Amino acid sequence: MSQKPEDFFKNIISHSKEYGYIFQSSEIYDGLSAVYDYGQNGAELKKNIREYWWRAMVQLNENIVGIDSSIFMHPTIWKASGHVDAFNDPLIDNKDSKKRYRADVLIEEHVAKIEEKIEKEVEKAKKRFENFDETMFRSTNGRVAEYQAKINEINSRFKNALNDGNLAEVKQIIVDCEIVDPVSGSRNWTDVRQFNLMFSTSMGSVAEEGNTIYLRPETAQGIFVNYLNVQKTGRMKLPFGIAQTGKAFRNEIVARQFIFRMREFEQMEMQFFVKPGTEMQWYEHWKEERLKWHLSLGLGRENYKFHDHVKLAHYANAAADIEFKFPFGFKELEGIHSRTDFDLKQHEQFSGKKLQYFDQEANISYVPYVVETSVGLDRLFLSILSSSYKEETLENGETRVVLSLPPALAPIKVAVFPLVKKDGLPELAQIIVNLLKFDHIVTIDEKDTVGKRYRRQDAIGTPFCITVDHQSLEDDTVTVRYRDTMKQERLKIDKLAKFLDEKVSLKSLLQLL
């Protein structure tokens, strides 16, 4: 019997701690809510994901460069960007459970449940009819049409309410849809109110005399205020992009689902500057390119889908999310937005400095439009971790837990086992480690039987294990065991470096793009 999604998710969280991936922050002090630390294996996996994104974005694109802007920035930047006045979440409390929720998320999850009903109807029909036409079925089936009409009505009301700032209507949608508190099942809701998500602090030797500044809620503004510096010093011509990775901070009141929604997180963003009028072409281009990048990880095409925004942000004329099927359902993984020229024009206005690009071919100056790709590194980490976690029953009836991580991203690339701790086998194992460690993270494991060592490395996600035995002393060969198939082969020691380069280097992923 398959596990319930919530039980499966609990197993992933437990596994993350047991094998050094993620720890609760400040755990010995009873923890800090929605803040997590990455352990020894988690830090390596996170670094590898970041490096793959950076190399795919910057190294493979001649017209994209990277920067690293500061976390602290002039407070007027956040006034210009709209974050001071408009960076809010609509919150609602349940009076019975005393739990707080994002009103928009409650509505979106309700719509998602209706969409699941449609998919179930489609699946039933597929089983009934051999020559099944899904398009025809969706257009003619009364129940499906009823569900779709309901979705359209909710989305229309919700979009209008958000555009008008009508929080009373947002609550009324929740009431009319009979949305219940997931904890208590109660419909006893408070009014909806807005809550600004930015953390503020003071800068100065004396707090009372200091200026109020903010911990950045996104990395994008650091790119916008440096756009002209990069363009001039790099002699960049449109179209060109600026990439950045780094920490961002949001005072999420409803932070939950492990590392999916945290108060301190890391973003990987690229702002692509284009000639006005070409932004939609580039918007479609980057939607396709970013999905292709995600698919290169091999987590399954069925786990991704695009979701067009019901309500566009104040800076956008087009926006879509790449959603991923997490254990708790399809949720946003990466956003692709056409931001128009909003940000640069706002910074022109508030700073009094010109941020225009001189187009030599057209002999005119203008403010570029921007297409943004923005992915949360922590969410990407969770998507890879949750897709890779497997509990398998073997032919002999034994079970094993394995993290089938993409080999190029795995924290430890290879584990070396001396069969026994004598007869010169540990010494030869150490020679192999020394041979490989300049290119890969390698570990040596001497404790327990080889079978137990295999299981331990499977759970960590190590793609290859090398066993050094007495035959190795005679012919310089070792046994290489594959994590996912558990198959084994003998290889010459001097062939190991080339073997691993082909199997676990980032180049093996980059070549898929």
C-alpha positions in Angstrom: 0.0 0.0 0.0 1.4 3.4 -1.0 2.0 6.0 1.7 -0.2 9.0 2.3 1.6 12.1 0.9 1.8 13.6 4.4 3.5 10.5 5.8 5.9 10.4 2.8 6.8 14.0 3.4 7.4 13.3 7.1 9.8 10.6 6.1 11.7 13.0 3.8 12.0 15.5 6.7 13.3 12.8 9.1 15.7 11.4 6.5 17.1 14.9 5.9 18.1 15.3 9.5 19.4 11.7 9.9 21.7 11.9 6.9 23.1 15.4 7.4 21.0 17.4 4.9 18.8 19.8 6.9 18.7 20.6 10.6 16.2 22.9 12.4 18.0 26.1 13.1 18.9 26.7 16.8 17.6 23.3 17.6 19.3 23.0 21.0 17.3 26.2 22.0 14.1 24.5 20.8 14.5 25.9 17.3 13.5 29.0 15.4 10.3 28.7 13.3 10.6 28.5 9.5 14.4 28.8 9.6 16.7 25.9 8.8 20.4 25.0 8.6 21.9 22.9 5.9 24.1 20.1 7.2 27.3 18.7 5.7 25.5 16.9 2.8 22.8 19.5 2.4 25.4 22.3 2.0 27.2 20.2 -0.8 23.9 19.5 -2.6 22.9 23.1 -2.4 26.2 24.3 -3.7 26.1 21.9 -6.6 22.6 23.0 -7.6 23.7 26.7 -7.4 26.8 25.9 -9.5 24.7 24.1 -12.1 22.3 27.0 -12.4 25.2 29.5 -12.6 27.1 27.7 -15.2 24.0 27.0 -17.3 23.0 30.7 -17.1 26.3 32.6 -17.2 28.9 30.2 -18.7 26.8 28.9 -21.5 25.3 32.3 -22.5 27.8 34.8 -23.9 25.4 37.7 -23.3 24.7 37.0 -19.6 27.1 38.0 -16.8 26.8 37.6 -13.0 27.1 40.0 -10.1 26.9 39.8 -6.3 25.1 42.8 -4.8 24.8 43.6 -1.1 22.0 42.5 1.2 21.7 46.0 2.6 20.7 48.7 0.1 19.5 52.3 0.3 16.0 52.3 1.7 14.6 54.5 -1.1 15.2 51.5 -3.4 12.4 49.7 -1.7 10.1 52.7 -1.9 10.9 53.0 -5.7 10.3 49.3 -6.3 6.9 49.4 -4.5 7.9 47.0 -1.7 7.3 49.6 1.0 3.7 50.2 0.0 2.7 47.1 -1.9 4.7 44.1 -0.7 1.9 42.6 1.3 0.1 39.2 1.8 -3.6 39.0 2.5 -4.0 37.2 5.8 -7.0 35.7 7.5 -7.3 34.0 10.9 -9.6 31.2 12.0 -11.3 32.2 15.3 -11.6 28.6 16.5 -8.2 27.1 15.7 -6.4 30.4 16.2 -4.4 29.6 13.1 -3.4 32.2 10.5 -3.5 31.6 6.7 -2.8 33.4 3.5 -6.3 34.1 2.0 -5.0 33.8 -1.5 -3.4 30.4 -0.8 -6.7 29.1 0.7 -8.5 30.1 -2.5 -5.8 28.7 -4.8 -5.8 25.4 -3.0 -9.7 25.3 -3.2 -9.4 25.8 -7.0 -6.7 23.1 -7.2 -9.1 20.6 -5.5 -11.7 21.3 -8.2 -9.1 20.9 -10.9 -8.3 17.5 -9.3 -11.9 16.5 -9.7 -11.7 17.3 -13.4 -8.6 15.2 -13.8 -10.3 12.3 -12.0 -13.2 12.5 -14.5 -10.8 12.5 -17.4 -8.9 9.5 -16.0 -12.2 7.6 -15.5 -13.2 8.3 -19.1 -9.8 7.2 -20.4 -10.3 3.8 -18.8 -13.8 3.5 -20.3 -13.2 4.5 -23.8 -10.5 3.1 -26.0 -10.4 5.9 -28.6 -10.6 8.7 -26.0 -10.5 12.3 -27.2 -9.7 14.4 -24.2 -10.4 17.8 -25.8 -13.9 16.6 -27.0 -14.6 15.1 -23.6 -13.7 18.3 -21.7 -16.0 20.3 -24.0 -19.0 18.0 -23.9 -19.0 16.4 -20.4 -21.5 18.3 -18.2 -19.9 17.6 -14.9 -16.5 18.7 -16.2 -18.0 21.8 -17.7 -19.7 22.6 -14.4 -16.4 22.3 -12.5 -14.6 24.5 -15.1 -17.3 27.1 -14.9 -16.9 27.2 -11.1 -13.1 27.6 -11.5 -13.5 30.4 -14.0 -16.0 32.2 -11.7 -13.7 32.0 -8.6 -10.7 33.1 -10.6 -12.5 36.0 -12.1 -13.9 37.2 -8.7 -10.5 36.7 -7.1 -8.7 38.7 -9.8 -11.1 41.6 -9.6 -11.0 41.7 -5.8 -7.2 41.8 -5.8 -7.0 44.4 -8.5 -9.5 46.6 -6.6 -7.9 45.9 -3.2 -11.3 44.7 -2.1 -10.3 42.5 0.9 -14.0 42.1 2.0 -14.7 40.4 -1.4 -11.7 38.1 -0.8 -13.2 37.0 2.4 -16.6 36.6 0.8 -15.1 34.3 -1.8 -13.8 32.1 1.0 -17.2 32.1 2.6 -19.1 31.4 -0.6 -16.7 28.5 -1.5 -17.3 27.1 2.0 -13.6 26.9 2.6 -12.8 25.4 6.0 -9.8 25.6 8.3 -7.6 22.6 7.5 -7.0 22.2 11.3 -10.4 22.6 12.9 -12.8 22.3 10.0 -14.3 25.5 11.1 -15.6 28.3 8.8 -15.4 30.9 11.5 -13.1 33.4 9.8 -11.8 36.9 10.7 -11.7 39.7 8.1 -8.8 39.7 5.6 -6.1 42.2 6.2 -2.7 43.0 4.5 0.6 42.4 6.1 4.0 43.8 4.9 6.6 41.1 4.6 9.8 43.1 4.8 12.2 42.9 7.8 13.4 46.3 8.9 16.5 47.2 11.0 18.6 50.3 11.7 21.9 51.4 10.4 24.1 53.7 12.4 26.2 53.8 15.6 23.2 54.7 17.7 19.9 52.9 16.8 17.8 56.0 17.5 19.9 58.1 15.2 20.2 55.5 12.5 18.3 55.2 9.2 15.7 52.5 8.9 16.9 50.0 6.3 15.5 46.7 5.1 16.8 43.1 4.6 16.2 42.6 0.9 13.0 40.6 0.1 14.4 39.8 -3.3 17.7 40.0 -5.2 16.3 41.6 -8.3 16.6 45.2 -7.2 20.4 44.8 -6.7 20.6 44.0 -10.4 18.4 46.9 -11.5 20.4 49.6 -9.7 23.6 48.1 -11.1 22.3 47.6 -14.6 24.1 50.6 -16.1 27.3 49.9 -14.3 27.4 46.4 -15.8 26.3 47.6 -19.2 29.0 50.2 -19.5 31.9 48.4 -17.9 31.1 45.2 -19.8 30.3 47.0 -23.1 27.1 45.0 -23.2 24.7 45.3 -26.1 21.0 44.5 -25.9 19.7 41.9 -25.4 21.8 41.0 -22.3 21.3 39.5 -18.9 22.6 39.9 -15.4 22.4 36.9 -13.0 22.7 36.8 -9.3 22.3 34.3 -6.4 21.9 35.2 -2.8 19.9 35.4 0.4 16.6 37.1 0.7 14.4 37.6 3.7 10.6 37.8 4.1 8.7 37.9 7.4 6.3 35.1 6.4 3.5 34.9 8.9 2.3 31.6 7.4 5.6 29.8 6.9 5.2 26.0 6.6 6.0 22.9 4.6 9.6 22.5 5.7 12.0 24.5 3.5 9.3 25.3 0.9 8.4 28.6 2.6 11.0 30.1 4.9 11.8 33.5 6.3 15.5 33.3 5.2 16.0 31.7 1.8 18.1 31.9 -1.3 17.1 33.1 -4.7 18.7 32.5 -8.2 17.6 35.3 -10.5 18.4 36.6 -14.0 17.1 39.8 -15.4 17.3 39.9 -19.2 17.3 43.5 -20.7 15.7 43.8 -24.1 14.5 46.3 -26.6 10.9 47.5 -25.9 8.5 45.7 -28.1 10.5 42.4 -28.1 9.8 41.5 -24.5 7.0 38.9 -25.3 9.3 37.1 -27.7 12.0 36.8 -25.0 9.4 36.0 -22.3 8.3 32.9 -24.4 12.0 32.1 -25.0 12.9 32.0 -21.3 9.8 30.0 -20.4 11.0 27.3 -22.8 14.7 27.5 -21.7 13.9 27.4 -18.0 11.6 24.4 -18.4 14.3 22.7 -20.5 16.8 23.3 -17.7 14.5 21.7 -15.1 13.9 18.7 -17.3 17.6 18.1 -17.6 17.6 17.0 -14.0 15.6 13.9 -14.9 12.9 14.3 -12.3 10.1 13.5 -14.8 8.2 15.7 -17.3 4.9 14.8 -15.6 6.1 16.6 -12.4 6.1 20.1 -14.1 3.5 22.4 -15.5 3.0 26.0 -16.3 0.6 28.2 -14.4 -0.3 31.6 -15.7 -0.9 34.2 -13.0 -4.5 35.2 -12.3 -3.4 38.6 -11.0 -0.3 40.3 -12.4 2.1 42.0 -10.1 2.2 45.8 -10.4 5.4 45.7 -12.6 4.4 42.9 -15.0 2.6 42.6 -18.3 3.0 38.8 -18.4 3.8 36.2 -15.7 3.9 32.4 -15.4 5.1 29.9 -12.8 6.8 26.6 -13.5 5.1 24.5 -10.9 6.5 21.2 -9.5 4.6 18.3 -8.0 5.8 18.3 -4.4 4.5 15.7 -1.9 1.9 18.3 -1.0 0.8 19.0 -4.6 1.8 21.3 -7.5 3.4 24.5 -6.2 5.5 27.3 -7.6 9.1 26.4 -8.3 10.2 29.2 -10.6 8.6 32.4 -11.9 9.1 33.9 -15.4 7.9 37.5 -15.6 7.9 40.3 -18.2 8.6 43.2 -15.9 8.3 45.9 -18.6 10.4 49.0 -17.9 8.7 49.6 -14.5 11.7 49.0 -12.2 14.3 51.1 -14.2 11.8 54.0 -14.7 11.0 53.9 -11.0 14.7 54.1 -10.1 15.2 56.9 -12.6 12.4 58.9 -10.9 13.4 58.3 -7.3 17.2 58.6 -7.9 17.1 61.4 -10.4 19.7 59.5 -12.5 19.2 58.5 -16.1 19.2 54.7 -16.7 18.7 54.7 -20.4 20.5 52.6 -23.0 21.9 54.2 -26.1 21.0 52.1 -29.1 23.8 52.8 -31.6 22.1 51.1 -34.5 18.8 53.0 -34.1 20.7 56.1 -32.8 18.2 56.6 -29.9 18.2 56.2 -26.1 15.5 54.3 -24.2 14.8 52.5 -21.0 15.0 48.7 -21.7 12.3 46.3 -20.9 13.1 43.3 -18.6 12.3 39.6 -18.6 13.0 37.9 -15.3 13.6 34.3 -14.4 13.5 33.7 -10.6 13.9 30.4 -8.9 14.1 29.6 -5.2 17.2 27.6 -4.5 15.6 26.0 -1.4 12.5 25.0 -3.2 14.6 23.6 -6.0 16.6 21.6 -3.3 13.3 20.3 -2.0 12.0 19.3 -5.4 15.2 17.3 -6.1 15.2 15.8 -2.6 11.5 14.7 -2.6 11.7 13.3 -6.1 14.9 11.3 -5.3 13.7 9.7 -2.0 12.6 6.2 -2.6 11.7 3.2 -0.4 12.3 0.0 -2.3 11.6 -3.7 -1.7 14.3 -5.9 -3.1 14.0 -9.3 -4.6 15.2 -11.0 -1.4 12.5 -9.2 0.6 14.8 -6.6 2.1 14.0 -2.9 1.9 16.4 -0.1 1.2 16.0 3.7 1.3 17.8 5.4 -1.6 18.3 9.0 -2.6 18.4 8.7 -6.4 19.9 12.2 -6.8 21.2 13.3 -10.2 24.8 12.0 -9.9 26.3 15.4 -10.9 24.5 17.1 -8.0 25.1 14.4 -5.3 27.1 15.7 -2.3 29.4 12.7 -2.2 30.3 11.4 -5.7 32.0 8.1 -4.6 32.6 6.1 -1.5 35.6 3.8 -1.3 35.4 0.6 0.8 38.4 -1.5 1.7 36.9 -5.0 2.0 38.8 -5.6 5.3 40.9 -3.4 7.5 44.1 -5.3 6.9 46.4 -6.9 4.2 47.1 -3.5 2.7 43.5 -2.9 1.5 43.0 0.3 3.6 46.3 1.7 2.2 45.2 1.1 -1.4 41.8 2.5 -0.7 43.4 5.7 0.6 45.6 5.9 -2.6 42.3 5.8 -4.7 40.8 8.5 -2.5 43.9 10.7 -3.0 43.7 10.1 -6.8 40.0 11.2 -7.0 39.6 13.9 -4.3 41.0 16.8 -6.4 38.0 16.5 -8.8 35.2 15.1 -6.6 34.0 14.8 -3.0 35.1 11.3 -2.0 34.7 9.4 1.3 36.3 6.3 2.7 34.1 3.9 4.7 35.5 1.0 6.6 32.8 0.3 9.2 30.4 -2.6 9.1 29.9 -5.2 6.3 30.0 -4.1 2.7 26.3 -4.6 2.5 25.6 -2.2 5.3 28.0 0.3 3.8 26.1 0.1 0.5 22.8 0.8 2.3 24.3 3.8 4.2 25.7 5.3 1.0 22.4 4.6 -0.9 20.6 6.6 1.8 23.0 9.5 1.5 22.6 9.4 -2.3 26.2 8.5 -3.3 26.0 7.4 -6.9 29.0 5.0 -6.9 30.8 2.8 -4.4 34.2 1.3 -5.0 35.2 -1.8 -3.2 38.9 -2.6 -2.8 39.5 -6.4 -2.3 42.4 -8.8 -2.5 42.1 -9.1 -6.3 42.8 -5.4 -6.4 46.3 -6.0 -5.1 46.9 -8.5 -7.9 45.5 -6.8 -11.0 44.8 -3.1 -10.0 41.1 -3.5 -10.5 38.2 -2.6 -8.2 34.5 -3.3 -8.0 32.4 -0.3 -9.0 28.8 -0.5 -7.8 26.0 1.6 -9.3 23.5 3.1 -6.7 20.3 3.0 -8.7 20.6 -0.4 -10.4 22.9 -2.0 -7.8 24.9 -3.5 -10.7 28.6 -4.0 -10.4 31.6 -4.1 -12.7 35.3 -4.4 -12.5 37.4 -1.4 -13.5 41.1 -0.6 -13.7 42.1 1.9 -11.0 43.7 4.1 -13.7 40.3 4.3 -15.5 38.4 5.6 -12.5 39.0 9.3 -13.0 37.8 9.2 -16.6 34.8 7.0 -15.6 33.7 9.5 -12.9 34.2 12.6 -15.1 31.8 11.1 -17.6 29.2 10.1 -15.0 29.2 12.8 -12.3 30.7 16.0 -13.6 28.4 19.0 -14.1 29.4 18.8 -17.8 27.2 15.6 -18.0 24.2 17.8 -17.2 25.3 20.9 -19.1 25.5 18.8 -22.3 21.8 18.1 -22.1 21.0 21.8 -22.5 
